[in-house]
């Protein structure tokens, strides 16, 4: 009986750890960035900083889930990619107005990001664009 309980717990934990899906109604933003490095900064330093510091801070400030993407093929060669997932369009709208600019909520989130953004600015700058999609 004890072994059956342990096996059931293991199966449930494995299922949660492995299965990832984006629920219907979620807003998904696909971003592409060109990186301009500062000083002796390297592309690897930029990517490591984004993964270890910028994304966690951004996820908390904007109540979203961001992931860095690795280029494989297509039109975005030599660019950074990012996948940003919001629970729904209303959650994204707490931070951005319909023209894509920061609203009051977004400006408050940016204040939370100030220290991380200032630290990132020592490594480089990002410029780019995005497309938002609703999962159907």
C-alpha positions in Angstrom: 0.0 0.0 0.0 2.8 2.4 0.9 4.5 1.7 -2.5 1.2 2.4 -4.3 0.9 5.7 -2.5 4.4 6.7 -3.4 3.9 5.7 -7.0 0.7 7.7 -7.2 2.4 10.8 -5.7 5.3 10.4 -8.2 3.0 10.2 -11.2 1.0 13.3 -10.1 4.2 15.3 -9.5 5.7 14.1 -12.8 2.5 15.1 -14.7 2.5 18.6 -13.2 6.2 19.1 -13.9 6.0 17.9 -17.5 2.7 19.2 -18.8 2.7 22.8 -19.8 0.0 24.4 -21.8 -1.2 27.8 -22.5 -4.9 28.1 -21.6 -7.5 29.4 -23.9 -8.0 33.1 -23.5 -4.4 33.8 -22.5 -2.6 36.6 -24.3 0.7 35.7 -25.8 3.2 38.3 -26.9 6.0 37.4 -29.3 8.8 39.9 -29.1 12.0 40.2 -31.2 14.8 42.4 -30.2 18.0 43.7 -31.7 20.8 44.0 -29.1 23.3 46.8 -29.1 26.1 45.9 -26.7 27.9 48.5 -24.5 31.6 48.4 -23.9 33.0 45.0 -23.4 29.7 43.3 -22.8 29.0 40.1 -24.6 25.9 38.6 -26.1 26.1 35.8 -23.5 26.2 38.3 -20.6 23.1 40.0 -22.0 21.3 36.7 -22.3 22.3 35.5 -18.9 21.3 38.8 -17.3 17.9 38.6 -19.0 17.3 35.0 -17.9 18.5 35.4 -14.3 17.5 38.9 -13.3 15.4 40.8 -15.9 12.8 38.1 -16.6 12.1 37.2 -12.9 11.7 40.9 -12.1 9.5 41.6 -15.1 7.3 38.5 -14.4 6.7 39.9 -10.9 6.2 43.5 -11.9 3.9 42.8 -14.8 2.1 39.6 -13.5 3.1 37.7 -16.6 5.3 34.7 -17.5 8.2 35.6 -19.8 10.6 33.2 -21.5 13.6 33.9 -23.7 13.6 32.2 -27.1 16.5 30.8 -29.1 16.6 31.5 -32.8 16.5 28.5 -35.1 15.5 29.8 -38.5 13.3 32.4 -40.1 13.3 36.2 -40.3 14.7 37.0 -36.8 18.3 35.9 -37.3 20.8 37.6 -35.0 17.9 38.8 -32.7 16.7 37.9 -29.3 13.2 36.5 -28.9 10.9 36.6 -26.0 7.6 34.9 -25.3 5.4 36.8 -22.8 2.2 35.2 -21.5 -0.5 37.0 -19.6 -3.5 35.2 -18.0 -5.8 37.2 -20.3 -6.1 40.4 -22.3 -7.5 42.2 -19.3 -4.3 41.5 -17.3 -2.1 42.9 -20.1 -4.4 45.9 -20.3 -3.6 46.7 -16.7 -0.2 47.8 -17.9 -0.6 48.9 -21.5 -3.1 51.1 -23.3 -4.7 50.2 -26.7 -1.8 51.9 -28.5 0.8 49.7 -26.8 2.1 52.5 -24.5 2.5 52.2 -20.8 -0.6 53.3 -18.8 -0.6 54.2 -15.1 -0.3 50.5 -14.1 2.6 50.0 -16.6 4.4 53.1 -15.3 4.1 51.7 -11.7 5.5 48.4 -13.0 8.4 50.2 -14.7 9.3 51.9 -11.4 9.6 48.4 -9.9 11.9 47.5 -12.8 14.1 50.6 -12.6 17.0 49.1 -10.7 17.1 46.0 -12.9 16.8 48.2 -16.1 19.6 50.5 -14.9 21.8 47.5 -14.3 21.0 46.1 -17.8 21.8 49.4 -19.4 25.4 48.8 -18.5 25.4 45.8 -20.8 23.4 47.2 -23.7 20.1 48.3 -25.1 17.3 46.4 -26.8 15.1 47.7 -29.6 12.4 45.8 -31.4 8.8 45.0 -31.8 6.1 42.6 -30.8 2.8 41.0 -31.9 0.2 40.0 -29.3 -2.1 37.0 -29.8 -5.1 35.6 -27.9 -5.0 31.8 -27.5 -8.2 30.3 -29.0 
